[in-house]
Amino acid sequence: MPEFDFVTSSYSNTGGNCVEVARNIPHTIAVRDSKAPDGPILRLTPKGWAEFTASLGLSHAAAGRGTGPR
């Protein structure tokens, strides 16, 4: 199983209720709940991630690009 390098959005607060995103595995965007780091991981293609974030009204560039709290 690949080792994902998860980060939280720069828009996240320090309360630990975050979605974490990993982009370090080619052709895969991984998403998980920060409260359950050993829980399930959602794996998407870059196209699937772009469609998902677009459906939320987020730009592809803004979604999951942060590295921690602002």
C-alpha positions as CSV (number, residue, x, y, z in Angstrom):
1,M,0.0,0.0,0.0
2,P,1.4,3.4,-0.9
3,E,2.4,5.8,1.8
4,F,0.5,9.0,1.4
5,D,1.8,12.4,2.6
6,F,-1.4,14.0,3.9
7,V,-1.7,17.8,4.5
8,T,-4.6,19.9,5.8
9,S,-5.9,23.0,4.1
10,S,-4.4,26.3,5.1
11,Y,-8.0,27.4,5.8
12,S,-8.4,24.7,8.5
13,N,-8.4,25.6,12.1
14,T,-6.4,23.9,14.8
15,G,-9.4,22.1,16.3
16,G,-8.6,18.9,14.4
17,N,-11.8,18.7,12.4
18,C,-10.2,18.7,9.0
19,V,-10.2,16.8,5.7
20,E,-6.6,15.8,4.8
21,V,-5.5,15.5,1.2
22,A,-2.4,13.7,-0.2
23,R,-1.1,14.3,-3.8
24,N,2.3,12.6,-3.6
25,I,1.3,9.4,-5.4
26,P,1.1,9.7,-9.2
27,H,-2.4,9.7,-10.7
28,T,-4.0,9.6,-7.2
29,I,-5.6,12.1,-4.9
30,A,-6.2,10.6,-1.4
31,V,-8.6,12.1,1.1
32,R,-9.2,11.2,4.7
33,D,-10.7,12.5,8.0
34,S,-8.1,14.0,10.3
35,K,-10.0,12.6,13.3
36,A,-9.5,9.1,12.0
37,P,-6.0,8.8,10.5
38,D,-6.2,5.0,10.5
39,G,-9.7,5.0,9.0
40,P,-10.7,4.7,5.4
41,I,-9.0,6.6,2.6
42,L,-10.9,7.9,-0.4
43,R,-8.8,7.6,-3.5
44,L,-9.7,9.7,-6.6
45,T,-8.1,10.3,-10.0
46,P,-7.0,13.9,-10.6
47,K,-10.0,14.3,-12.9
48,G,-12.4,12.9,-10.3
49,W,-10.9,15.3,-7.7
50,A,-11.3,18.3,-10.0
51,E,-15.0,17.3,-10.7
52,F,-15.6,16.8,-6.9
53,T,-14.1,20.1,-5.9
54,A,-15.9,21.9,-8.8
55,S,-19.2,20.5,-7.5
56,L,-18.4,22.1,-4.2
57,G,-17.7,25.5,-5.8
58,L,-13.9,25.3,-5.2
59,S,-11.2,25.9,-7.7
60,H,-8.8,23.0,-8.4
61,A,-5.9,25.2,-7.3
62,A,-7.5,26.1,-4.0
63,A,-8.7,22.6,-3.0
64,G,-6.2,20.8,-0.8
65,R,-3.2,22.9,-1.6
66,G,-2.5,24.2,1.9
67,T,0.2,23.0,4.4
68,G,-1.4,23.9,7.7
69,P,-3.1,26.7,9.6
70,R,-3.0,30.2,8.4
